[in-house]
Every structure is written in C-alpha cells, then in structure tokens.
C-alpha cells in the first residue's frame, strides 16, 4: 500500500472519529467502518475483500 493510500485511509478514519457521539448504539455503524479501515491500514485485511475478518466472522 502506498503512502498516499495510507494517508487517505488515516484521513477517512479521523473524519469518521469526529462523527462519534459517545452513544454506543448510535456509533455502532461508524465504529464498524473505522474498524474496517484500520484493518486495511494495518494489513489485516486486503482491500476490497468481502469478508472482513475470518477469525471473528465480522
């Protein structure tokens, strides 16, 4: 993954974090998006993969 792609993912994560309200139920979808982006950033999941996490079944 290029540095530009990593920076784009980090920017998306920060933008999503700014939307968090502190309400667990209201934030669930946003936190899921953050988690998926972090997995791509950390190389845990290849980009574009349908199944997010084989281990936990997310």
N, C-alpha and C positions, 0 to 999 in steps of 0.2 A: 504494500500500500504506500502510495507516495505521501510526501509531507503535506502537499496541498489537500489530498483526500483526508488525511488525519486532522488537519486544521478545520476542514469543513465539518467533519463529524463532531469535533470538540465544540464548534460554534453552535451546531444543532443541539447538542446536549445542554449547553449553557442557556440557550433560548428556551428549551423545554423546562429546565430547572427554574427559570424565572416565572414560569406559569404555575408552579406548585402552590397550593393553598394551605397545606397543613392538614387537610381533611383526607384521611386515608382512602375513603371510598371515592371521593371526587378526584383524587390524584392517581387512582389505580391505572388508568389508561396511559396517562402521561409518564408515570414511573415505568410502565412496561416498555414504552417507546425509548426511554432513557436507557433502560437495561439492554435492549436490543442494539442500540447504537454503541454502547460501551463494549458489548461482546464483539462487535465488528472492529472497533478501535483496538481492542486488546488481542485480536486474532483468535478469539474463542469460537467465532462462527464466521464462515466465509460469507461475504456479502451476497445477497440475493438468494440465500438458502431458505427454503420454505419452513423447515423445522428449525426452530430457534435453538433448542437445547435438547440433545438426545438424552442426556443424563437425567434431567428432571421432567422432560416431556412438555416443556412450555411451548 
